[in-house]
């Protein structure tokens, strides 16, 4: 019997386990579908290049055929281990733009999800190794944020190339302004990945009131009428149940894919769609799985005229051996690279009120998410639309909880998105053609200089664009009755059930989503522990989960 059952030990789930188990009187279960985070590929930063191929540590989802991407099914890697996607991501520490959170506040109808509040939380959980607790950063928190130990010369030249085009240098994307190019800060400590599991779970996993279950797949949230009583899970070939103490809660932290899938499998979603899929309806909540947004990304690649990049070639072997020595004994060298070393934020056109394009520059070739070996020496520029208008959804392919969910992002379904991608592509190409980067280029590999017209660029995007791993919004938070969760992240109409992960984002943040997801969990823990209120208790109908009927039913049994 547990007071809190947390489903998913990813970026949010590890935070929730830490905060909720701090009270020794509360019993907490943390359930992870994948194994423990023991793989050396997780902790060595450059191991990211091989994690896409791991079926053990990666859900390795695929989307439905994408109508506006030539019918292609896109690969969607998601973390499946302690730390979740924070154990397989590029470790880039970005909070997003303050306007993102001010919009959340307007949707929630309060300031608990606004920028001032969220900035306070970002600073509280941060341990920044460069910025000494200034107005924008914190020190002493659990999440280690540092400079890269070793930076490839091409990554610095990418930033210089931006300056040659009057794109400003930005030394702190989480400071006063987001716009410009610079080197990314990363979630690392002493040259090693600092995942959410390292930050929030490692120091508390021995607590006697915290049970951590790995290789355990939750198949259903158990309900008594509309009160949550626990979960059913599968470990190996055996099924078991974990039950809640009276007044306890199940907290879904499986992410933007797995959390809505589990709600749907539990009969919480659009009643018509559930019936058609053979799922008994427990509660009609039409927006479950809807409102999905993601950052679509296109890459440019150049062959290098030197051996300065990180390469895959016999000539790289001596450097690889030296890098291994540096990593093992000094915690330096190219093996500490997150690969996406530099980048930044620009506007796709001067009339934009804030940056809507993000770059990730890699001083190496990267093909097909790293699943294809690219021989030789080259470099890659990722270009993504930060504020897409296209929306998709998560659904069920079958009532079998062991099946992958249906993933339909509907990329480029809104015509405005392709226009942004064209403009962003052209800016990225101009940066790589600027003198500081042109000095490294042998020739443009992808798409090649023959691609010049808008029609050619569109064709290239439709044939090659991929996700850059930031799906959100499928359990949208809001004050309106149509939202999946209320501003305190409680599932509407169900007692004892919350969602705490990137799926609750009302809109996609303008940047990488790992740090925002961790901050969401910190805020949720404060709400659950009664340290902050996201709803005005005096407002009529504010507490939709506390009706007299439900309180009586809980007390009665």
Residue pairs with C-beta under 8 A, 6 or more apart in sequence:
1 27
1 243
1 244
1 245
1 248
2 27
2 28
2 29
2 211
2 230
2 242
2 243
2 244
2 245
2 248
3 20
3 26
3 27
3 28
3 244
3 245
3 247
3 248
3 249
4 16
4 20
4 21
4 26
4 27
4 28
4 29
4 248
4 249
4 250
4 251
5 28
5 29
5 31
5 230
5 231
5 242
5 244
5 248
5 249
5 250
5 251
6 13
6 16
6 17
6 20
6 28
6 29
6 30
6 31
6 251
6 253
7 13
7 31
7 218
7 231
7 250
7 251
7 252
7 253
7 254
7 259
7 262
8 31
8 32
8 33
8 84
8 252
8 253
8 254
8 255
8 258
8 259
8 501
9 17
9 30
9 31
9 32
9 82
9 83
9 84
9 197
9 201
9 212
9 214
9 253
10 79
10 83
10 84
10 85
10 86
10 196
10 253
10 254
10 255
10 501
10 517
11 83
11 84
11 85
11 86
11 196
11 501
11 502
11 514
11 517
11 518
11 521
12 196
12 253
12 500
12 501
12 502
12 517
12 518
12 520
12 521
12 524
13 30
13 32
13 84
13 196
13 251
13 253
13 254
13 500
13 501
13 521
14 30
14 82
14 83
14 84
14 195
14 196
14 197
14 199
14 200
14 201
15 125
15 196
15 200
15 518
15 521
15 522
15 525
16 30
16 251
16 253
16 500
16 521
16 524
16 525
17 28
17 30
17 200
17 201
17 204
17 210
17 212
18 142
18 200
18 201
18 203
18 204
19 521
19 522
19 525
19 529
20 26
20 28
20 525
20 528
20 529
21 28
21 204
21 207
21 209
21 210
22 204
24 207
24 208
24 209
25 209
26 209
27 209
27 211
27 245
28 209
28 210
28 211
29 210
29 211
29 212
29 213
29 242
30 201
30 210
30 211
30 212
30 213
31 213
31 216
31 218
31 231
31 233
31 242
32 81
32 82
32 84
32 212
32 213
32 214
32 215
32 216
33 80
33 215
33 216
33 217
33 218
33 258
34 56
34 57
34 79
34 80
34 81
34 82
34 214
34 215
35 56
35 57
35 81
35 82
35 214
35 215
36 81
36 82
36 214
37 43
37 81
37 82
37 83
37 87
37 195
37 197
37 198
39 47
39 54
39 56
39 57
39 81
40 47
41 47
41 48
41 50
41 51
41 54
41 57
42 51
42 57
42 81
42 83
42 87
42 88
42 193
42 195
43 192
43 193
44 192
44 193
44 327
44 335
44 336
45 91
45 186
45 188
45 191
45 192
45 193
45 335
45 336
45 337
45 338
45 339
46 310
46 334
46 335
46 336
46 337
46 338
46 339
48 88
48 89
48 90
48 91
48 338
48 339
48 370
49 339
49 366
49 370
50 370
51 57
51 58
51 77
51 88
51 370
52 58
52 60
52 75
52 77
52 88
52 369
52 370
52 371
53 370
53 371
54 88
56 80
56 81
57 79
57 80
57 81
57 87
57 88
58 77
58 78
58 79
58 80
58 88
59 76
59 77
59 78
59 79
59 80
59 257
59 258
59 404
60 75
60 76
60 77
61 75
61 76
61 77
61 78
61 257
61 404
61 405
61 407
62 73
62 74
62 75
62 76
62 404
62 407
63 73
63 74
63 76
63 407
63 408
63 409
64 73
64 406
64 407
64 408
65 71
65 72
65 73
66 72
66 73
66 74
66 409
66 410
66 411
66 412
67 410
67 413
68 410
68 411
68 412
68 413
68 418
68 462
69 411
69 412
69 462
69 463
69 465
70 462
70 463
72 463
74 409
74 411
74 466
74 467
75 368
75 369
75 371
75 466
75 467
76 257
76 407
76 467
76 469
76 471
77 88
77 369
77 469
78 84
78 85
78 255
78 257
78 258
78 469
79 85
79 86
79 87
79 88
79 89
81 87
81 88
81 197
82 195
82 197
82 201
82 212
82 214
83 195
83 196
83 197
83 198
83 201
84 196
84 255
85 255
85 469
85 514
86 187
86 195
86 196
86 197
86 514
86 518
87 193
87 195
87 196
87 197
89 469
89 512
89 514
90 186
90 338
90 339
90 340
90 360
90 512
91 186
91 187
91 188
91 193
91 194
91 338
92 184
92 185
92 186
92 338
92 340
92 343
92 360
92 512
92 514
93 145
93 174
93 184
93 185
93 186
93 187
93 512
93 514
93 515
94 173
94 174
94 184
94 511
94 512
94 515
95 118
95 119
95 122
95 174
95 509
95 511
95 515
95 516
95 519
96 509
96 510
96 511
96 516
97 178
97 354
97 355
97 509
97 510
97 511
98 115
98 119
99 115
99 354
99 510
100 115
100 507
100 508
100 509
100 510
101 113
101 114
101 115
101 117
101 118
101 119
102 114
102 115
103 506
103 507
104 113
104 114
104 118
104 477
104 505
104 506
104 507
105 111
105 112
105 113
105 114
105 115
107 113
107 477
107 478
107 479
107 480
107 483
107 506
107 507
108 477
108 478
108 479
108 487
108 506
108 534
109 479
109 487
110 479
110 487
110 534
110 535
110 536
111 117
112 487
112 523
112 527
112 532
112 533
112 534
113 477
113 487
113 523
113 534
117 523
118 516
118 519
118 523
119 136
121 519
121 522
121 523
121 526
122 138
122 174
122 515
122 519
123 136
123 137
123 138
123 141
124 138
124 141
124 522
125 138
125 141
125 142
125 143
125 199
125 518
125 519
125 522
126 137
126 138
126 139
126 141
126 143
126 145
127 138
127 139
127 140
127 141
127 142
127 143
127 144
127 145
128 137
128 138
128 139
128 145
128 146
128 185
129 144
129 145
129 146
129 147
130 145
130 146
130 147
130 185
131 137
131 172
131 175
132 139
133 139
133 140
136 172
136 174
136 175
136 176
137 145
137 174
137 175
142 199
142 200
142 203
143 187
143 194
143 196
143 199
143 200
143 515
143 518
144 187
144 188
144 189
144 194
144 199
145 185
145 186
145 187
146 185
146 186
146 188
146 189
147 183
147 185
147 186
148 183
148 184
148 186
148 188
148 336
148 337
148 338
148 341
149 188
149 191
149 331
149 332
149 333
149 336
150 326
150 332
150 333
150 334
150 336
150 337
151 183
151 337
151 341
151 342
152 308
152 309
152 310
152 334
152 337
152 341
152 363
153 308
153 363
154 304
154 308
154 309
154 361
154 363
154 379
154 437
154 440
155 183
155 341
155 342
155 361
155 363
156 183
156 342
157 436
157 437
157 439
157 440
158 181
158 342
158 343
158 361
158 381
158 431
158 436
158 437
159 169
159 181
159 182
159 183
159 342
159 344
160 436
161 431
161 432
161 434
161 435
161 436
161 437
162 168
162 169
162 180
162 181
162 344
162 431
162 434
163 169
163 181
163 436
164 434
164 435
164 436
165 430
165 431
165 434
167 180
167 181
167 344
167 346
167 431
168 179
168 180
168 181
169 180
169 181
169 182
170 177
170 178
170 179
170 180
170 181
170 182
170 344
170 345
171 182
172 182
172 185
173 180
173 182
173 184
173 185
173 344
173 345
173 511
174 185
178 345
178 354
178 355
178 510
178 511
179 344
179 345
179 346
179 347
179 354
179 355
180 344
180 345
180 346
181 342
181 343
181 344
181 346
181 359
181 431
182 342
182 343
182 344
183 341
183 342
184 338
184 340
184 341
184 342
184 343
184 360
186 338
187 193
187 194
187 195
187 199
187 514
187 515
188 194
188 336
188 338
189 198
190 331
191 327
191 331
191 332
191 336
192 331
192 336
196 514
196 518
201 212
204 210
205 212
213 233
213 235
215 235
215 236
216 233
216 234
216 235
217 233
217 234
217 235
217 401
217 402
218 231
218 232
218 233
218 254
218 262
219 232
219 233
219 234
219 239
219 265
219 401
219 402
220 231
220 232
220 262
220 265
220 266
220 401
221 228
221 230
221 231
221 250
221 252
221 262
221 263
221 266
221 268
221 497
222 228
222 229
222 230
222 231
222 232
222 241
222 243
222 266
223 229
223 266
223 267
223 282
223 283
223 494
225 553
226 282
226 283
226 493
226 494
226 495
226 550
227 494
227 495
227 496
227 550
227 553
227 554
228 244
228 249
228 250
228 494
228 495
228 496
228 497
229 243
229 244
229 496
230 241
230 242
230 243
230 244
230 250
231 241
231 242
231 250
232 239
232 240
232 241
233 239
233 240
233 241
233 242
234 240
234 401
234 402
244 250
244 496
246 554
246 555
247 496
247 554
248 496
249 496
249 497
249 498
249 528
250 496
250 497
250 498
251 498
251 499
251 500
251 524
252 259
252 262
252 263
252 475
252 497
252 498
252 499
252 500
252 501
253 259
253 499
253 500
253 501
253 521
254 261
254 262
254 501
255 471
255 501
255 502
255 503
256 292
256 394
256 471
256 472
256 473
256 474
256 475
256 501
256 502
256 503
257 394
257 405
257 407
257 471
257 474
258 405
259 474
259 475
259 499
259 501
259 503
260 269
260 288
260 289
260 394
260 405
260 474
260 475
260 484
260 503
261 289
261 394
261 396
261 405
262 401
263 269
263 285
263 288
263 289
263 475
263 484
263 491
263 499
264 274
264 277
264 279
264 288
264 289
264 394
264 395
264 396
264 405
265 279
265 396
265 399
265 401
266 282
267 274
267 279
267 280
267 281
267 282
267 283
268 282
268 283
268 285
268 288
268 491
268 494
269 279
269 284
269 285
269 286
269 288
269 289
270 284
270 285
270 286
270 288
271 281
271 284
271 286
273 395
274 280
274 281
275 281
277 395
277 396
277 398
277 399
278 398
278 399
279 396
279 399
283 493
283 494
285 484
285 491
285 492
285 493
286 482
287 476
287 482
287 483
287 484
288 474
288 475
288 484
289 393
289 394
289 395
289 474
290 391
290 393
290 474
290 476
291 391
291 393
291 473
291 474
291 476
292 391
292 392
292 393
292 394
292 408
292 409
292 471
292 472
292 473
292 474
293 388
293 390
293 391
293 392
293 471
293 472
293 473
293 507
293 508
294 388
294 392
294 409
294 411
294 467
294 470
294 471
294 472
294 508
295 358
295 384
295 385
295 386
295 388
295 467
295 468
295 469
295 470
295 508
296 384
296 385
296 388
296 390
296 409
296 411
296 412
296 417
296 421
296 465
296 466
296 467
296 468
297 382
297 383
297 384
297 465
297 466
297 467
297 468
298 382
298 383
298 384
298 421
298 424
298 425
298 460
298 461
298 464
298 465
298 466
299 366
299 380
299 381
299 382
299 383
299 446
299 464
299 466
300 380
300 381
300 383
300 425
300 428
300 429
300 432
300 444
300 446
300 447
301 365
301 378
301 379
301 380
301 381
301 444
301 445
301 446
302 378
302 379
302 432
302 437
302 440
302 441
302 442
302 443
302 444
302 445
303 376
303 377
303 378
303 441
303 442
303 443
303 445
304 377
304 378
304 379
304 440
304 441
304 442
305 440
305 441
305 442
306 377
306 440
307 313
307 315
307 316
307 319
307 377
308 363
308 377
308 440
309 363
309 364
309 365
309 377
309 378
309 379
310 316
310 334
310 337
310 339
310 363
310 364
311 364
311 365
311 376
311 377
311 378
312 365
312 373
312 374
312 375
312 376
313 375
313 376
313 377
316 377
319 334
322 333
323 333
323 334
323 335
324 333
324 335
325 333
326 332
326 333
326 335
327 333
327 335
327 336
337 363
339 362
339 363
339 364
339 366
340 360
340 361
340 362
340 382
341 361
341 362
341 363
342 361
343 358
343 359
343 360
343 361
343 382
344 358
344 359
345 355
345 357
345 358
345 359
345 386
345 510
345 511
346 355
346 357
346 359
346 427
347 354
347 355
347 356
347 357
348 356
348 357
348 385
348 420
348 423
348 424
348 427
349 423
354 510
355 386
355 510
356 385
356 386
356 387
356 420
356 510
357 383
357 384
357 385
357 386
357 420
357 423
357 424
357 427
358 383
358 384
358 386
358 510
358 511
359 381
359 382
359 383
359 428
359 431
360 381
360 382
360 384
360 468
361 379
361 380
361 381
361 382
362 379
362 380
362 381
362 382
363 379
364 378
364 379
364 380
365 374
365 376
365 377
365 378
365 379
365 380
365 445
366 374
366 380
367 373
367 374
369 466
378 445
379 440
381 428
381 431
381 432
382 468
383 421
383 424
383 425
383 427
383 428
384 424
384 468
385 417
385 420
385 421
385 424
386 508
386 510
386 511
387 420
387 508
387 510
388 411
388 414
388 417
388 420
388 508
389 414
389 416
389 417
390 409
390 410
390 411
390 412
390 413
390 414
390 417
391 410
391 413
391 414
391 473
392 407
392 408
392 409
392 410
392 411
392 413
393 408
393 410
393 474
394 405
394 406
394 407
394 408
394 474
395 405
395 406
395 408
396 403
396 405
396 406
397 403
397 404
397 405
397 406
409 467
409 471
411 417
411 465
412 418
412 421
412 461
412 462
412 465
418 458
418 461
421 461
421 465
422 454
422 457
422 458
422 461
425 457
425 460
425 461
426 457
431 437
432 438
432 441
432 444
443 449
446 464
447 456
447 457
447 460
447 464
450 456
451 457
451 459
451 460
470 502
470 508
470 512
470 513
471 502
472 502
472 503
472 505
472 507
472 508
472 509
472 513
473 503
473 505
473 506
473 507
473 508
474 484
474 503
475 484
475 485
475 491
475 499
475 501
475 503
475 504
476 483
476 484
476 485
476 503
476 504
476 505
476 506
477 483
477 484
477 485
477 486
477 487
477 489
477 504
477 505
477 506
478 486
478 487
478 506
479 486
479 487
481 492
483 492
483 506
484 491
484 492
484 499
484 504
485 491
485 492
485 498
485 499
485 504
486 492
486 534
486 535
486 544
487 534
487 535
488 498
488 527
488 533
488 534
488 535
489 498
489 499
489 500
489 504
489 524
489 527
489 534
490 497
490 498
490 544
490 545
491 497
491 498
491 499
492 544
493 544
494 545
495 545
495 550
495 554
498 524
498 528
500 520
500 521
500 524
501 517
501 520
501 521
502 513
502 516
502 517
502 520
504 520
505 513
505 516
505 520
509 516
523 532
526 532
527 533
527 534
535 542
535 543
536 542
537 543
